[in-house]
Amino acid sequence: MIKMIILSDWTFVKFYFSLHKLSLKDIFIYFGETMYRGCNKTALSSQRQIAEAFVNLLKHNSYSSISISSICKAAGVSRQTFYSLFASKENIILYELGKNHHFTPGEGCGKKTMDLKDLCQEYSSYIIEKRDFLSLLVRNDIIYLMHECLYDSFLSSSCFEPDCPEDYRSFIAEFFAGGLSGIARTYVLRGMDMPESRLESLVYDLFSGSLVK
């Protein structure tokens, strides 16, 4: 409702955001202009530079202590460029999860419909392979961003419950995304020393319901 009112009157836009001490940057974020998704080579290159710089900073600093200015300085880009490509630190993490640390359900099973065993094997391998990056998310309490990406991955996977009604399918995707991101968090918090085979068995037992008495 507020968005509809604001969109109808630019004077009200300026008044509303000045009242709440928000900047033009916040206006763009508020209306969803949050991440560049085009194909301009210069823009894509700058995105990679920013993401790489941010991840390197995150290895030695807390998420909350990293400023936009420090990211821009490390990446060698202007603040204007940053806001036009990402708009927020959260979007850099989403970019990294999508580009370099993506989990695609059923990608390696070669079947029309992925079964639970396939999912548990794939996800256990994924956690082991990506544990360093996942530990950054857990350490900085931003593992919820992984949940969001997993949910989108399940819904976009052609072999994830393909014959299930769409409304049921979204509930199933939410259930798996929440559970799997929680498993990744606990795996990291417990020291990341569980063998892959045991992790796979644990994930299967949890989602098959065999641990529930």
Kinemage of the C-alpha trace (Angstrom):
@kinemage 1
@onewidth
@group {chain A} dominant
@subgroup {mainchain}
@vectorlist {calphas} color= white
{ca met a 1} P 0.000 0.000 0.000
{ca ile a 2} L 2.796 2.430 0.911
{ca lys a 3} L 4.614 1.618 -2.322
{ca met a 4} L 1.480 2.379 -4.360
{ca ile a 5} L 1.114 5.778 -2.665
{ca ile a 6} L 4.780 6.628 -3.099
{ca leu a 7} L 4.845 5.635 -6.750
{ca ser a 8} L 1.982 8.013 -7.506
{ca asp a 9} L 3.746 11.143 -6.255
{ca trp a 10} L 7.483 11.884 -6.495
{ca thr a 11} L 7.099 14.784 -4.049
{ca phe a 12} L 5.812 12.321 -1.487
{ca val a 13} L 8.722 10.013 -2.306
{ca lys a 14} L 11.251 12.697 -1.348
{ca phe a 15} L 9.254 13.685 1.744
{ca tyr a 16} L 8.809 10.093 2.962
{ca phe a 17} L 12.462 9.168 2.635
{ca ser a 18} L 13.782 12.461 4.020
{ca leu a 19} L 11.456 12.024 7.010
{ca his a 20} L 13.032 8.660 7.728
{ca lys a 21} L 16.539 9.920 6.927
{ca leu a 22} L 16.892 7.571 3.963
{ca ser a 23} L 18.984 8.203 0.874
{ca leu a 24} L 18.430 7.773 -2.848
{ca lys a 25} L 20.277 4.476 -2.485
{ca asp a 26} L 17.574 3.332 -0.066
{ca ile a 27} L 14.876 4.286 -2.556
{ca phe a 28} L 16.378 2.034 -5.200
{ca ile a 29} L 16.747 -0.811 -2.705
{ca tyr a 30} L 13.171 -0.312 -1.512
{ca phe a 31} L 11.761 -0.619 -5.005
{ca gly a 32} L 13.717 -3.743 -5.819
{ca glu a 33} L 16.595 -2.334 -7.900
{ca thr a 34} L 19.047 -4.497 -6.016
{ca met a 35} L 21.323 -6.444 -8.334
{ca tyr a 36} L 22.556 -6.083 -11.891
{ca arg a 37} L 21.429 -9.022 -14.046
{ca gly a 38} L 22.383 -7.816 -17.515
{ca cys a 39} L 25.086 -8.967 -19.917
{ca asn a 40} L 27.382 -5.928 -20.189
{ca lys a 41} L 30.927 -7.297 -19.981
{ca thr a 42} L 32.304 -4.329 -18.041
{ca ala a 43} L 29.495 -4.550 -15.481
{ca leu a 44} L 29.924 -8.309 -15.120
{ca ser a 45} L 33.659 -7.893 -14.627
{ca ser a 46} L 33.055 -5.273 -11.940
{ca gln a 47} L 30.602 -7.609 -10.232
{ca arg a 48} L 33.262 -10.314 -10.062
{ca gln a 49} L 35.814 -7.845 -8.702
{ca ile a 50} L 33.435 -6.666 -5.989
{ca ala a 51} L 32.429 -10.198 -5.002
{ca glu a 52} L 36.025 -11.419 -4.830
{ca ala a 53} L 37.070 -8.392 -2.782
{ca phe a 54} L 34.184 -8.834 -0.362
{ca val a 55} L 34.799 -12.554 0.189
{ca asn a 56} L 38.499 -11.861 0.852
{ca leu a 57} L 37.543 -9.190 3.390
{ca leu a 58} L 35.063 -11.573 4.995
{ca lys a 59} L 37.804 -14.115 5.631
{ca his a 60} L 39.517 -11.722 8.028
{ca asn a 61} L 36.711 -9.413 9.216
{ca ser a 62} L 33.195 -9.790 10.545
{ca tyr a 63} L 30.320 -9.219 8.154
{ca ser a 64} L 28.921 -6.333 10.192
{ca ser a 65} L 32.270 -4.518 10.362
{ca ile a 66} L 32.820 -4.446 6.597
{ca ser a 67} L 31.670 -1.134 5.140
{ca ile a 68} L 30.603 -0.433 1.581
{ca ser a 69} L 33.542 1.989 1.330
{ca ser a 70} L 36.034 -0.722 2.280
{ca ile a 71} L 34.547 -3.079 -0.313
{ca cys a 72} L 34.778 -0.413 -3.013
{ca lys a 73} L 38.363 0.391 -2.060
{ca ala a 74} L 39.406 -3.273 -2.139
{ca ala a 75} L 37.638 -3.843 -5.466
{ca gly a 76} L 38.838 -0.596 -7.038
{ca val a 77} L 35.345 0.642 -7.910
{ca ser a 78} L 33.253 3.675 -6.986
{ca arg a 79} L 30.308 3.610 -4.585
{ca gln a 80} L 28.050 4.495 -7.509
{ca thr a 81} L 29.255 1.395 -9.346
{ca phe a 82} L 28.691 -0.740 -6.260
{ca tyr a 83} L 25.108 0.429 -5.778
{ca ser a 84} L 24.288 0.020 -9.455
{ca leu a 85} L 25.515 -3.588 -9.416
{ca phe a 86} L 24.637 -4.903 -5.947
{ca ala a 87} L 23.081 -2.255 -3.664
{ca ser a 88} L 23.787 -4.298 -0.520
{ca lys a 89} L 26.238 -6.727 1.050
{ca glu a 90} L 23.503 -9.369 1.187
{ca asn a 91} L 23.271 -9.309 -2.591
{ca ile a 92} L 26.979 -10.046 -2.906
{ca ile a 93} L 26.459 -13.198 -0.853
{ca leu a 94} L 23.466 -14.166 -2.995
{ca tyr a 95} L 25.601 -13.558 -6.085
{ca glu a 96} L 28.370 -15.788 -4.706
{ca leu a 97} L 25.906 -18.522 -3.789
{ca gly a 98} L 24.419 -18.362 -7.264
{ca lys a 99} L 27.634 -18.131 -9.272
{ca asn a 100} L 30.303 -20.002 -7.336
{ca his a 101} L 28.632 -22.002 -4.569
{ca his a 102} L 25.380 -23.088 -6.132
{ca phe a 103} L 23.570 -26.291 -5.179
{ca thr a 104} L 21.462 -27.670 -8.026
{ca pro a 105} L 19.194 -30.522 -6.885
{ca gly a 106} L 19.293 -33.459 -9.274
{ca glu a 107} L 22.065 -32.063 -11.455
{ca gly a 108} L 24.115 -35.243 -11.278
{ca cys a 109} L 21.477 -37.947 -10.886
{ca gly a 110} L 20.583 -38.236 -14.595
{ca lys a 111} L 16.961 -39.081 -13.800
{ca lys a 112} L 13.636 -37.482 -14.647
{ca thr a 113} L 12.706 -37.506 -10.974
{ca met a 114} L 15.268 -37.190 -8.188
{ca asp a 115} L 14.755 -39.518 -5.232
{ca leu a 116} L 15.662 -38.855 -1.592
{ca lys a 117} L 18.809 -40.967 -1.742
{ca asp a 118} L 20.114 -38.947 -4.698
{ca leu a 119} L 19.389 -35.692 -2.893
{ca cys a 120} L 21.158 -36.753 0.303
{ca gln a 121} L 24.238 -37.935 -1.601
{ca glu a 122} L 24.445 -34.736 -3.666
{ca tyr a 123} L 23.906 -32.419 -0.729
{ca ser a 124} L 26.433 -34.180 1.498
{ca ser a 125} L 29.064 -33.851 -1.226
{ca tyr a 126} L 28.111 -30.196 -1.653
{ca ile a 127} L 28.531 -29.421 2.056
{ca ile a 128} L 31.953 -31.075 2.184
{ca glu a 129} L 33.125 -29.275 -0.968
{ca lys a 130} L 31.802 -25.841 0.074
{ca arg a 131} L 32.477 -26.017 3.798
{ca asp a 132} L 34.950 -23.122 3.847
{ca phe a 133} L 32.460 -20.728 2.285
{ca leu a 134} L 29.588 -22.079 4.365
{ca ser a 135} L 31.630 -21.502 7.506
{ca leu a 136} L 31.839 -17.801 6.588
{ca leu a 137} L 28.048 -17.667 6.404
{ca val a 138} L 27.568 -19.464 9.703
{ca arg a 139} L 30.236 -17.471 11.523
{ca asn a 140} L 28.522 -14.226 10.478
{ca asp a 141} L 24.925 -15.386 11.069
{ca ile a 142} L 23.939 -15.020 7.417
{ca ile a 143} L 23.206 -18.679 6.662
{ca tyr a 144} L 19.582 -17.605 6.077
{ca leu a 145} L 20.721 -16.383 2.655
{ca met a 146} L 21.586 -19.984 1.786
{ca his a 147} L 18.022 -20.968 2.707
{ca glu a 148} L 16.695 -18.491 0.148
{ca cys a 149} L 18.983 -19.819 -2.592
{ca leu a 150} L 18.150 -23.457 -1.828
{ca tyr a 151} L 14.431 -22.715 -2.037
{ca asp a 152} L 14.866 -21.116 -5.476
{ca ser a 153} L 17.072 -24.013 -6.608
{ca phe a 154} L 14.478 -26.615 -5.710
{ca leu a 155} L 11.692 -24.757 -7.478
{ca ser a 156} L 13.805 -24.292 -10.617
{ca ser a 157} L 14.951 -27.927 -10.742
{ca ser a 158} L 13.064 -29.904 -13.391
{ca cys a 159} L 13.606 -33.213 -11.558
{ca phe a 160} L 12.430 -32.036 -8.127
{ca glu a 161} L 8.874 -33.342 -7.633
{ca pro a 162} L 7.927 -32.672 -11.285
{ca asp a 163} L 4.477 -34.292 -10.974
{ca cys a 164} L 3.546 -32.579 -7.723
{ca pro a 165} L 0.922 -29.768 -7.746
{ca glu a 166} L 2.664 -26.389 -7.719
{ca asp a 167} L 1.272 -25.261 -4.369
{ca tyr a 168} L 2.423 -28.488 -2.673
{ca arg a 169} L 5.757 -28.267 -4.467
{ca ser a 170} L 6.496 -24.842 -2.947
{ca phe a 171} L 5.821 -26.205 0.564
{ca ile a 172} L 8.129 -29.161 -0.075
{ca ala a 173} L 10.851 -26.850 -1.400
{ca glu a 174} L 10.541 -24.661 1.702
{ca phe a 175} L 10.735 -27.714 3.965
{ca phe a 176} L 13.893 -29.042 2.315
{ca ala a 177} L 15.536 -25.603 2.078
{ca gly a 178} L 15.016 -24.962 5.777
{ca gly a 179} L 16.169 -28.388 6.854
{ca leu a 180} L 19.219 -28.532 4.602
{ca ser a 181} L 20.450 -25.047 5.488
{ca gly a 182} L 20.029 -25.987 9.155
{ca ile a 183} L 22.073 -29.139 8.619
{ca ala a 184} L 24.843 -27.080 6.988
{ca arg a 185} L 24.838 -24.711 9.963
{ca thr a 186} L 25.057 -27.524 12.520
{ca tyr a 187} L 27.754 -29.293 10.505
{ca val a 188} L 29.896 -26.150 10.618
{ca leu a 189} L 29.204 -25.452 14.309
{ca arg a 190} L 30.183 -29.014 15.231
{ca gly a 191} L 33.604 -28.665 13.650
{ca met a 192} L 33.037 -30.001 10.101
{ca asp a 193} L 34.683 -33.314 10.981
{ca met a 194} L 31.862 -35.724 10.081
{ca pro a 195} L 32.788 -38.082 7.198
{ca glu a 196} L 30.746 -37.638 4.047
{ca ser a 197} L 29.245 -41.132 4.231
{ca arg a 198} L 27.998 -40.566 7.776
{ca leu a 199} L 26.668 -37.121 6.877
{ca glu a 200} L 24.781 -38.617 3.943
{ca ser a 201} L 23.226 -41.270 6.191
{ca leu a 202} L 22.237 -38.654 8.752
{ca val a 203} L 20.562 -36.419 6.155
{ca tyr a 204} L 18.674 -39.424 4.770
{ca asp a 205} L 17.518 -40.570 8.198
{ca leu a 206} L 16.294 -37.071 9.046
{ca phe a 207} L 14.279 -36.538 5.876
{ca ser a 208} L 12.979 -40.102 5.610
{ca gly a 209} L 11.541 -39.806 9.090
{ca ser a 210} L 13.362 -42.871 10.408
{ca leu a 211} L 14.722 -40.895 13.399
{ca val a 212} L 11.242 -39.850 14.483
{ca lys a 213} L 9.724 -42.306 16.965
